[in-house]
C-alpha cells in the first residue's frame, strides 16, 4: 500500500512534546496508522486517550495553510514505518 504524509501540529500547552511553531510529519498508509506511529513515539498523557498534539492534517489540508503559518519551517521530526522484507 502507498504511504501518505500526515502533519501533527501543537499548541501552546507546555505538556505538548513540541511548541506551536513546530510540526511533525508521519509517513503512513492511513490516518489511523499515522496516529499509532505518532503515539508510539510520543505517548498519550496519563489517563488520556487523546493524541499528544493539537491537530492532525492530511497533506492537502496542511498545504492549504503551510505558507501562512509554517513559512520556511522544516518539520521538527519525521516518523516513518519501515517494514522488514520477508525472509525466504
C-alpha positions as CSV (number, residue, x, y, z in Angstrom):
1,X,0.0,0.0,0.0
2,X,1.2,3.5,-0.7
3,X,2.2,5.8,2.1
4,X,0.9,9.3,2.7
5,X,2.1,12.2,4.8
6,X,0.2,13.4,7.8
7,X,1.1,16.5,9.7
8,X,0.8,16.8,13.5
9,X,0.8,20.3,15.0
10,X,1.0,21.6,18.5
11,X,-0.5,24.5,20.5
12,X,0.8,26.5,23.5
13,X,0.2,23.8,26.1
14,X,3.6,23.2,27.7
15,X,2.8,19.5,28.1
16,X,2.9,19.0,24.3
17,X,6.2,17.5,23.1
18,X,6.9,20.5,20.8
19,X,5.8,24.1,20.5
20,X,3.2,25.9,18.5
21,X,5.6,26.8,15.7
22,X,6.7,23.1,15.2
23,X,5.1,20.2,13.3
24,X,5.8,16.5,12.9
25,X,5.4,14.6,9.7
26,X,4.3,11.0,9.9
27,X,4.5,8.8,6.8
28,X,1.9,6.0,6.9
29,X,-0.6,4.0,4.9
30,X,-3.6,5.5,6.7
31,X,-4.6,8.2,9.2
32,X,-5.2,5.5,11.8
33,X,-1.7,4.1,11.3
34,X,-0.2,7.6,11.4
35,X,-1.8,8.2,14.8
36,X,-0.5,4.9,16.1
37,X,3.0,5.7,14.9
38,X,2.9,9.2,16.5
39,X,1.6,7.7,19.7
40,X,4.4,5.1,19.8
41,X,7.0,7.9,19.7
42,X,5.0,10.5,21.7
43,X,2.7,8.6,24.1
44,X,-0.7,10.0,25.2
45,X,-0.7,11.8,28.5
46,X,-1.5,9.6,31.5
47,X,-5.2,8.7,31.7
48,X,-5.9,10.2,28.3
49,X,-7.0,8.5,25.0
50,X,-6.2,11.6,23.0
51,X,-3.0,12.0,20.9
52,X,-0.4,14.4,22.5
53,X,-0.8,17.0,19.8
54,X,-3.3,19.8,18.9
55,X,-4.3,18.8,15.4
56,X,-3.6,16.3,12.6
57,X,-3.8,17.2,8.9
58,X,-3.6,15.4,5.6
59,X,-1.1,16.8,3.2
60,X,-3.7,18.7,1.1
61,X,-5.1,20.3,4.2
62,X,-1.7,21.2,5.6
63,X,-0.5,22.6,2.2
64,X,-3.5,24.9,2.3
65,X,-2.1,27.0,5.1
66,X,1.5,25.9,5.3
67,X,2.9,29.1,3.8
68,X,0.9,31.3,6.2
69,X,1.8,29.5,9.4
70,X,4.9,27.5,8.7
71,X,6.7,29.5,6.0
72,X,10.2,28.2,5.6
73,X,9.8,25.9,8.6
74,X,11.0,22.3,8.3
75,X,9.4,19.6,10.3
76,X,11.0,19.1,13.7
77,X,10.7,15.4,13.3
78,X,9.7,12.8,10.6
79,X,8.3,9.4,11.7
80,X,8.2,6.6,9.2
81,X,7.3,2.9,9.3
82,X,9.9,0.7,7.7
83,X,8.7,-2.8,7.1
84,X,11.2,-5.7,7.0
85,X,11.3,-7.8,3.9
86,X,10.0,-11.3,4.4
87,X,12.7,-13.9,4.6
88,X,12.5,-17.0,2.4
